[in-house]
Amino acid sequence: MLDFAVFGSLFLTLFVIMDPPGITPIFLALTSGRPAKVQRRMAWQAVAVAFGVIAVFGVLGQQILDYLHVSVPALMIAGGLLLLLIALDLLTGKTDEPTQTKDVNVALVPLGMPLLAGPGAIVSVILAVQHADSVTAQVSVWAAIGAMHVVLWLAMRYSLLIIRVIRDGGVVLVTRLAGMMLSAIAVQQIINGVTQVIRGG
């Protein structure tokens, strides 16, 4: 009941865009200092949020963008700016949030969105759903989306073992490296969005 060409194509595309290995140090940096139970909960919360966002855009994505008069490049630039703010906090060590909301906020933003459910993943899913012209193709698209989120959850869930090995000093180093990576991703996303705006103009 699966079209493996459609499944494989979208799964690989999402794997490259969502980058489970690359998200690991960022997840470790953003969740450091929390109890293991909270970290595990944040892993599935982030994946659940990402899946929910992508599912909504997969079903209603083009209609939502058209209704709000939002272009894909604008979505990319906005996501890039949000990521850049988070990256600056990681680089400067200002990752603390109010106690009442820090667990929820980090799982939702930036982990759930825009890191996992970013503009690239959203656009890829919108296009894949639009091009799936049969029931088998649609099932394959959604199976690929589901499989990708399982991989993301496994990557974050079992990356917590790394914290036990690297201790506090290693966490600080990982935080700074994650900030550098995230800032590079953010700047590239902004550049891509601006480039598309210029080409469209």
C-alpha positions, -999 to 999 in steps of 0.1 A, spaced: 0 0 0 31 22 -1 48 39 -30 84 34 -19 97 60 -44 74 87 -29 81 75 6 119 74 1 121 107 -17 101 127 10 118 109 39 153 117 26 143 153 19 129 157 54 160 139 69 183 164 52 162 194 62 153 184 97 187 169 103 183 146 134 221 143 140 225 181 138 195 188 161 211 166 189 236 192 202 210 219 201 185 198 220 212 190 246 221 227 250 185 238 253 175 211 278 207 210 299 201 214 337 166 198 336 159 165 353 161 135 330 123 129 332 117 165 321 142 162 292 125 130 280 91 147 281 105 177 262 118 154 235 83 140 227 67 174 232 90 190 206 83 161 181 46 163 188 45 200 182 66 196 150 43 169 137 12 189 145 25 220 127 36 200 97 3 180 96 -17 213 96 4 228 68 3 195 49 -35 196 49 -42 233 48 -8 249 41 -14 267 8 -48 279 19 -33 293 52 -5 311 33 -28 325 8 -54 337 34 -27 355 54 -10 368 23 23 353 35 49 342 10 72 313 15 103 337 15 87 358 42 81 326 62 118 317 58 131 351 68 108 352 99 120 317 109 156 327 104 153 358 126 137 337 154 165 311 152 191 339 152 177 353 185 178 318 201 214 313 187 226 346 203 212 335 236 231 302 234 263 319 224 261 344 253 248 319 278 215 337 283 194 305 281 175 309 313 137 314 312 111 319 339 108 287 360 70 285 353 74 284 315 109 272 306 101 235 301 71 243 279 87 271 259 119 253 249 99 223 238 76 244 217 99 272 206 125 268 192 126 230 193 92 222 179 91 252 157 110 266 138 139 241 143 120 209 135 90 223 117 108 250 99 100 267 65 120 241 45 101 211 60 68 229 57 72 238 21 85 203 12 54 187 28 30 211 11 45 203 -23 46 165 -16 9 165 -6 -1 186 -36 18 162 -60 4 130 -44 -24 123 -69 -35 89 -56 -44 72 -23 -12 52 -23 9 83 -28 -10 102 -1 -5 72 23 32 72 14 36 109 20 21 107 55 40 75 63 72 93 55 63 123 77 54 99 106 86 79 101 107 111 101 93 122 134 99 88 150 136 92 139 137 127 154 123 115 187 148 86 189 177 110 182 167 134 209 156 108 234 188 88 233 211 118 230 204 124 267 228 96 274 256 119 261 249 144 290 258 118 316 292 114 299 302 150 291 291 165 324 287 203 331 318 214 313 309 195 282 274 209 282 288 244 282 310 235 252 280 219 234 259 250 241 284 273 224 288 249 195 251 247 191 248 285 191 274 287 163 255 260 143 222 276 149 234 311 140 248 297 107 215 279 99 195 311 108 217 334 86 215 309 57 177 308 60 175 346 60 198 347 29 177 321 11 145 341 19 159 374 8 173 358 -24 139 344 -33 123 378 -26 148 395 -50 143 368 -77 105 371 -73 107 409 -77 
